[in-house]
Amino acid sequence: MTFRLLIDEVGALPFVSSLPEKSRRIVLEKLFSLEDDPFPGKGRDKELIKAPKGRSDEKVYRLHIGHSYTAFYRVQIPDKAVYITEVMTIEQAHKKYDRL
């Protein structure tokens, strides 16, 4: 099953666009891999984090991109879409999400 990839224009796209060319290429390649398989499984680069408070039907996932970046995303099953909400450095992710 192939999923559509949607990138938040406020939370994720500006960060990705600001990266140096090589880093941007690596990040985008990894994000586009979510089109084929957005769910955790083999490997340890994808992880189910939690469902937002009061929204047990909506799960948040984390994608590790190399040793430098982290992306947070949601999977919308009925729409067959992966919604990238944020991309940031690993250090920023640890500070913001308190080492989830």
Backbone as a ProteinNet text record, in pm:
[ID]
protein_1_A
[PRIMARY]
MTFRLLIDEVGALPFVSSLPEKSRRIVLEKLFSLEDDPFPGKGRDKELIKAPKGRSDEKVYRLHIGHSYTAFYRVQIPDKAVYITEVMTIEQAHKKYDRL
[TERTIARY]
84.2	0	89.6	66.7	144	66.6	138.4	80	123.4	35.6	73.9	153.3	252	332.7	293.3	252.3	213.9	308	367	462.4	403.1	396.2	341.3	421.7	352.3	418.1	472.4	430	477.1	576.3	544.8	626.1	743.4	737.4	842	911.9	837.5	894.2	1001.3	981.4	1086	1219.5	1213.2	1336.4	1407.4	1333	1392.3	1449.6	1378.8	1423.7	1551.7	1572.2	1688.2	1815.8	1803.6	1919.9	2014.4	2143.5	2237.1	2191.9	2231.9	2183.8	2198.6	2315.4	2337.6	2245.1	2234.2	2146.7	2001.4	1960.5	1822.9	1791.1	1886.3	1866	1849.1	1931.8	1923.9	1791.3	1751.8	1626.1	1507.3	1503.6	1390.6	1384.5	1499	1501.6	1440.6	1477.5	1424.9	1274.6	1232.4	1089.8	1009.2	1059.9	987.6	980.4	1070.3	1062.1	936.2	876.8	753.5	634.4	644.2	535.6	510.1	615.4	602.7	572	627.4	609.6	626.2	517.5	529.3	526.6	504.2	486.7	615.1	634.7	751.7	753.4	870.2	885.6	1031.8	1080.2	1221.9	1303	1420.3	1503.7	1451.1	1525.5	1482.1	1472.8	1448.6	1442.2	1303.2	1199.3	1062.1	1011	935.6	888.1	753.9	661	534.1	561.6	528	554.1	435.3	321.8	203.4	85	-29.3	-149.3	-167	-196.8	-219.6	-332	-324.3	-422.3	-564.6	-646.3	-785.9	-809	-703.3	-716.2	-650.2	-703.8	-642.3	-640	-721.4	-724.5	-613.8	-546.7	-444.2	-307.1	-223.3	-92.3	16	118.5	232.1	352.1	423.1	540.4	663	778.7	905.9	992.5	1060	1151.2	1289.5	1386.6	1524.6	1586.5	1652.4	1715.6	1864.6	1938	2080.3	2101.2	2209.6	2237.7	2215.8	2146.1	2135.9	1994.6	1896.3	1762.8	1654.7	1541.8	1424.1	1301.4	1212.5	1085.6	972.3	869.2	749	636.2	554.6	450.2	331.7	219.4	97.7	60.7	-2.3	-48.8	-200.6	-255.7	-400.3	-443.4	-488.5	-521.1	-630.1	-745.6	-850.7	-806.1	-720.4	-674.7	-549	-491.1	-363.2	-259.5	-243.9	-153.1	-62.2	59.1	154.1	173.3	143.6	149.6	271.4	375.4	496.6	467.3	468.2	433.2	554.3	668.1	787.6	912.7	1015.9	1149.1	1244.4	1335.7	1428.6	1553.6	1653	1772.4	1736.7	1817	1792.4	1799	1892.5	1905.1	1778.3	1723.8	1599.8	1484.5	1479.2	1371.6	1380	1500.5	1515.1	1471.3	1506.3	1465.6	1314.1	1258.9	1115.3	1027.8	1068.2	983.2	1037	1135.7	1185.8	1221.5	1297	1348.5	1239.4	1137.8	1027	1078.6
-116.8	0	124.2	214.2	337.7	451	529.3	643.2	772.6	874.1	1008.5	1073.4	1152.3	1221.5	1368.7	1417.6	1557.4	1619.8	1734.2	1799.1	1930.8	1947.7	2069.2	2190.3	2289.9	2407.5	2501.9	2485.5	2572.1	2498.4	2373.8	2300.4	2224	2181.4	2094.7	2151.7	2204.8	2247.9	2356.6	2459.9	2562.6	2505.6	2412.7	2352.6	2273	2189.7	2107.1	2196.4	2300	2391.4	2466.2	2487.5	2563.2	2479	2348.1	2260.5	2274.1	2247.8	2242.1	2133.1	2145.9	2057.5	1908.5	1867.4	1725.5	1676.7	1753.7	1715.7	1712.5	1811.5	1816.8	1692.5	1652.1	1533.8	1408.8	1394.2	1278.1	1277.4	1392.9	1403	1371.2	1430.6	1406.2	1260.1	1201	1059.1	972.4	1001.5	923.9	950.7	1075	1106.2	1035.8	1036.1	970.5	819.2	761.7	617.3	583.3	682.1	660.1	631.6	669.2	641.8	491.5	413.5	268.5	198.1	248.5	180.5	279	341	439.2	380.2	251.4	192.3	130.1	134	69.9	-79.2	-134.1	-276.3	-309.4	-357.1	-387.4	-260.2	-276.2	-159.6	-81.7	18.4	95.5	244.1	275.7	416.4	476.4	392.8	441	389.9	476.4	440.1	506.3	431.5	487.4	560.6	687.3	767.6	761.8	816.6	819.7	874.3	860.9	924.9	1055.6	1166.5	1292.2	1277.5	1353	1346.4	1356.2	1258	1256.8	1212.6	1170.6	1131.1	995.2	893.3	760.3	704.1	760.5	711.4	774.2	876.6	947.4	924.4	850.1	815	902.7	932.1	1010.8	918.2	928.6	845.5	934.1	873.9	943.5	867	940	882	939.8	853	896.8	902.6	1013	1032.5	1048.4	941.5	942.2	963.7	1030.1	1061.1	1208.8	1276.1	1421.2	1475.9	1410.9	1468.9	1371.9	1430.4	1354.7	1417.4	1333	1380.2	1319.3	1397.9	1349.4	1349.7	1244.3	1232.6	1153.6	1168	1091.9	1017	901.9	823.6	830.3	872.7	881.6	767	658.1	535	554.3	613.7	622.2	701	801.3	885	830.2	725.3	670.8	782.4	857.3	970.8	966.7	1013.2	1032.5	1182.9	1238.3	1381.9	1413.9	1472.3	1510.3	1641.5	1638.5	1758.1	1842	1777	1850.5	1774.3	1849.9	1794.7	1886.9	1828.7	1908.3	1826.9	1893.1	1819	1728.4	1627.7	1536.6	1612.7	1706.9	1786.5	1867.3	1929.4	2005.4	1914.2	1795.3	1700.6	1657.3	1632.2	1591.2	1702.1	1825.1	1937.9	1958	1955.2	1983	1871.2	1747.9	1634	1557.4	1614.5	1558.7	1411.1	1377.8	1242.2	1135.9	1154	1057.7	919.9
0	0	0	-93.1	-102	-36.1	44.3	114	47.4	54	9.3	121.1	86.7	185.2	186.8	304.2	321.4	423.7	390.3	479.6	527.9	658.8	718.6	671.3	617.2	561.1	667.4	792.1	899.7	989.7	1024.8	1121.5	1063.9	939	884.8	762	669	541.4	553.6	636.7	648	697.8	792.6	844.6	735.7	665.8	559.4	450.2	414	308.2	346.6	476.3	522.3	532.2	517.6	531.6	412.8	435.7	324	225.4	100.8	-4.8	28.8	75.6	105.3	216.9	323.4	435.2	390.7	310.4	261.4	177.8	93	8.9	95.8	198.2	287.3	362.8	416.4	491.7	401.7	283	193	147.9	121.8	82.7	192.8	316.2	429.2	447.3	432.8	445.5	336.6	214.2	104.9	122.8	203.1	230.2	309.5	375.6	451.7	360.8	233.9	140.1	126.9	133.3	119.4	251.1	361.1	489.6	605.5	651.6	759.4	900.3	911.5	1044	1097.6	1229.9	1289.3	1258.7	1253.1	1224.5	1222.8	1109	1095.7	1113.2	1171.4	1195.7	1314.4	1352.9	1468.9	1437.4	1311.5	1274.8	1294.1	1301.2	1321	1455.4	1521.8	1655.5	1683	1740.6	1786.2	1916.4	1921.9	2041.5	2136.8	2093.2	2179.8	2103	2162.5	2108.8	2186.7	2117.4	2189.4	2290.2	2395.8	2505	2450.9	2485.5	2444.6	2300.7	2230.6	2090.5	2070.2	2132.6	2126.1	1984.4	1894.3	1757.3	1671.5	1722.3	1646.2	1709.7	1643.5	1698	1636.3	1715.7	1669.6	1658.6	1546.6	1522.3	1510.9	1539	1526.7	1427.6	1339.9	1242.7	1266.9	1295.3	1309.2	1170.1	1141.4	1012.1	1037.2	1013.3	1043.3	1192	1225.3	1365.8	1393.4	1301.6	1313.2	1325.3	1262.4	1253.1	1299.6	1336.8	1377.8	1312.6	1263.2	1208.7	1289.7	1312.1	1379.2	1276.7	1278.9	1177.9	1230.1	1157.6	1186.1	1058.7	1076.3	962	961.2	849	833.3	742.5	805.5	734	628	662.8	560.2	436.3	457.1	345.9	279.5	338.4	291.6	280.9	392.5	393.6	516.1	497.8	606.2	616.8	734	755.2	841.6	781.8	853.3	924.8	1057.4	1133.4	1169.3	1199.1	1238.8	1196.5	1162.3	1139.9	1215.1	1290.5	1370.4	1399.5	1457.2	1496.5	1613.8	1634.4	1746.9	1878.4	1889.9	2013.1	2039.1	1934.7	1949.4	1990.1	1931	1963.3	2109.1	2157.8	2297.6	2392.3	2360.8	2445.7	2442.1	2322.1	2306	2361.8	2340.1	2378.3	2497.8	2566.3	2691.8	2679.3	2574.9	2553.7	2554.1	2471.9	2460.5	2431.9
[MASK]
++++++++++++++++++++++++++++++++++++++++++++++++++++++++++++++++++++++++++++++++++++++++++++++++++++

